[in-house]
Amino acid sequence: MTRYALAVDVGGTKMEAALVAEDGLLVDGSRSRQSTGREATLASLDTAVVAIVEHALAVLPSDGELIGAGVGSAGPIDRTAGAIMPVNMPLARGFRLEESVRAAASTVMGSDVPTVLGHDGGALALAESWLGATQGAGASLSIVVSTGVGGGFVANGAYIPGATGNAGHLGQVRREGGLTLEEIASGPASAAWAQKQGWAGATGEDLARDAAAGDPIARAAIERSAREVGEALADAATLVDLDVVAIGGGFSRVSSDYIDLVQQALTGSAAHEYSRRTRVVRSGLGDEGPLIGAAALVLR
């Protein structure tokens, strides 16, 4: 009998769910999404959870065994309470996400479904360690550079949640001028910086297009983001002694050399030989990584 996990990933703009088999493959037809956003409330999130959980579990194979649900969420989170305090959903602070998923899944299955909540960066890191770009690493960090910046640590194949489940919040590390890394290097922040320099575009996609066409301001915004990410990673590598960092997220694909630029900044900024040797690679799992990681919270 094949073992399956229900995987739920909750972010600032959407939540998704899917069934994931014990080999890490998503079950065809099980994936769906609902919108979240800054206007999301406790009630709207609960309704969205029910919709995506019911959709996923409707295609559980008749000979399959559902062993539990894994939930990765934008943070901060409170693993003890099973709750989230998402920065980008202020009206949803305190939402009992773990219990919401457990209740929805248990109702469908007719029996209690064990549920585990983790930070989405940690879930992604676990996925990359299991099936992605950081397999075999003694210590790794996986991050997303997108609308926000976040990450998670894995050591010797085990997810390192920290005291409250929030280890890996790289985006909230303070940088020059008191700004956080996210406020400098994310896609929206980079576009906003470029606009202040006289650039006429609006989005990360616009930056990518214009930089490729030779616009110097768009290119400077991309280089600024990569430099700040690389220097923050140099500090992380010095502190934690990392083998490898995997980078994913939409803005990390803003230029073909973004990962190379981050590597250059890390190597140039790191304080010691052991931290300078940390490798920066592109995420190996694409947009399925967060769901695979959520499932890995119960499958691994």
Number of C-alpha atoms within 10 A of each C-alpha: 8 12 15 26 29 32 31 33 27 27 19 19 15 15 21 23 29 31 31 29 22 18 14 21 13 21 16 11 13 20 21 16 19 17 15 20 17 14 12 21 17 15 11 14 23 19 14 19 26 18 17 24 29 19 19 24 20 14 15 21 14 7 9 12 14 20 17 22 30 29 31 30 27 23 25 20 26 19 18 10 15 19 22 25 19 21 14 19 21 14 16 24 19 16 21 19 27 24 18 20 27 22 21 20 26 18 14 15 14 8 10 14 21 18 25 22 29 30 31 32 31 33 34 36 36 34 33 29 29 21 17 19 23 28 18 15 17 16 21 30 31 30 29 25 23 21 18 22 26 27 26 28 28 27 19 13 21 16 24 19 19 12 10 14 21 22 19 26 21 22 23 15 14 15 16 9 6 9 12 16 25 27 21 24 28 28 27 19 21 25 26 19 19 23 17 10 13 10 18 15 16 14 17 26 16 15 28 20 17 18 19 15 11 10 14 14 21 29 20 17 27 28 20 18 24 26 22 20 27 25 22 22 27 28 16 19 27 17 10 15 19 25 21 22 28 24 26 24 21 17 26 25 18 22 18 11 14 20 22 16 21 28 26 17 22 29 22 14 18 22 14 13 10 13 24 22 18 22 17 25 18 21 24 19 17 13 12 15 23 28 30 35 34 34 34 27 25 21 21 13
